[in-house]
Amino acid sequence: MHLFDINVWPLLNSHSGERIDYRFEDEVADSCWEDLMIEGPLVFEVELIAVDGGVDTIIRNLSCVAIYEGHSYEVEIREVERTFVKEYSESLPDDINPINLKWGKINLGKVLREEILMQVL
């Protein structure tokens, strides 16, 4: 299991509009992302919402100290939304990600990395 994997089976087996909330506060291993390190804890809240064909995710109140190319940055992100779908296609926009249906999980790692990097670049 990856640090940012979240079980979405309960939402995939529910009705649209059902919600689950999580709070994340943990250290991130330096090996998690090749080009980005997190110093101290990474903190955020995530709201998962069942929608037809997948799960919407809203990441709120993200804060961390990011180290990129030897420089340290205080990162605060108020809100980011992404969609994870059951049936993925290469033609979908970049902000739409697949659900791992074998395990019923989504992985927020790519989304978090992208959003943190956008704050430091």
C-alpha positions as CSV (number, residue, x, y, z in Angstrom):
1,M,0.0,0.0,0.0
2,H,1.2,3.4,-0.9
3,L,1.1,6.3,1.6
4,F,-1.5,8.2,-0.5
5,D,-3.8,5.3,-1.4
6,I,-7.4,5.7,-0.2
7,N,-10.0,3.0,-0.2
8,V,-13.0,4.1,-2.2
9,W,-15.0,0.8,-2.3
10,P,-17.6,2.2,0.0
11,L,-18.3,5.1,-2.4
12,L,-18.2,2.9,-5.5
13,N,-21.0,0.8,-3.9
14,S,-23.1,3.8,-2.8
15,H,-25.3,6.4,-4.3
16,S,-24.1,9.7,-5.9
17,G,-23.6,12.3,-3.3
18,E,-22.4,10.0,-0.5
19,R,-19.3,11.5,1.2
20,I,-16.4,10.4,3.2
21,D,-13.9,12.8,4.9
22,Y,-10.3,12.0,5.9
23,R,-7.6,14.0,7.6
24,F,-4.0,13.3,6.7
25,E,-1.0,14.3,8.8
26,D,2.2,12.3,8.3
27,E,5.8,12.4,7.3
28,V,6.6,11.8,3.7
29,A,9.6,9.6,2.9
30,D,12.3,11.4,0.8
31,S,12.0,8.6,-1.7
32,C,8.3,9.3,-2.4
33,W,8.9,11.8,-5.2
34,E,12.3,12.0,-7.0
35,D,12.4,15.7,-7.4
36,L,10.5,16.9,-4.4
37,M,11.0,16.4,-0.6
38,I,8.7,17.3,2.2
39,E,10.3,18.5,5.5
40,G,8.2,17.8,8.5
41,P,4.6,16.7,8.3
42,L,2.3,17.0,5.2
43,V,-1.1,18.0,6.4
44,F,-4.4,18.1,4.5
45,E,-8.1,17.2,4.6
46,V,-9.8,15.3,1.8
47,E,-13.4,14.9,1.0
48,L,-14.5,12.1,-1.3
49,I,-17.8,12.3,-3.0
50,A,-19.5,9.5,-5.0
51,V,-20.4,10.6,-8.5
52,D,-21.7,8.7,-11.5
53,G,-18.7,6.9,-12.9
54,G,-16.3,7.6,-10.1
55,V,-15.3,9.7,-7.2
56,D,-14.7,13.5,-6.9
57,T,-11.9,14.5,-4.4
58,I,-11.6,17.8,-2.8
59,I,-8.3,18.4,-1.0
60,R,-8.4,21.3,1.5
61,N,-6.1,23.1,3.8
62,L,-2.9,21.5,2.6
63,S,0.3,22.7,4.3
64,C,3.9,21.6,4.3
65,V,7.4,22.7,3.8
66,A,8.6,21.6,0.4
67,I,12.2,21.3,-0.7
68,Y,12.8,21.7,-4.4
69,E,16.1,22.0,-6.1
70,G,17.8,22.8,-2.8
71,H,15.4,25.6,-1.8
72,S,12.8,25.4,0.9
73,Y,9.2,26.7,0.4
74,E,6.3,27.0,2.8
75,V,3.3,25.7,0.8
76,E,-0.4,26.3,1.7
77,I,-3.1,25.3,-0.7
78,R,-6.7,26.2,0.2
79,E,-8.6,23.8,-2.1
80,V,-8.0,21.5,-5.1
81,E,-10.5,19.3,-6.8
82,R,-9.8,16.2,-8.9
83,T,-12.0,13.5,-10.3
84,F,-11.1,9.7,-10.4
85,V,-13.1,7.6,-12.8
86,K,-13.9,3.9,-13.1
87,E,-13.4,3.8,-16.9
88,Y,-10.2,5.7,-17.8
89,S,-9.4,6.9,-21.4
90,E,-6.2,8.5,-22.7
91,S,-8.5,11.3,-24.2
92,L,-9.6,12.5,-20.8
93,P,-8.1,15.8,-19.4
94,D,-5.1,15.7,-17.2
95,D,-7.1,16.4,-14.0
96,I,-9.0,13.1,-14.4
97,N,-7.4,10.0,-12.9
98,P,-8.2,6.3,-12.9
99,I,-9.5,4.3,-10.0
100,N,-7.7,1.1,-9.3
101,L,-10.8,-1.2,-9.5
102,K,-8.9,-4.3,-8.6
103,W,-8.2,-2.9,-5.1
104,G,-10.9,-0.2,-5.0
105,K,-8.3,2.5,-4.3
106,I,-7.3,5.9,-5.6
107,N,-3.8,7.4,-5.2
108,L,-3.5,11.1,-4.4
109,G,0.3,11.1,-4.8
110,K,0.4,12.4,-8.3
111,V,-2.2,15.1,-7.6
112,L,-0.4,16.2,-4.4
113,R,3.0,16.4,-6.2
114,E,1.6,18.4,-9.1
115,E,-0.2,20.9,-6.8
116,I,2.8,21.3,-4.5
117,L,5.2,21.9,-7.5
118,M,2.8,24.5,-8.9
119,Q,3.2,26.4,-5.7
120,V,7.0,26.4,-5.7
121,L,7.6,27.0,-9.4
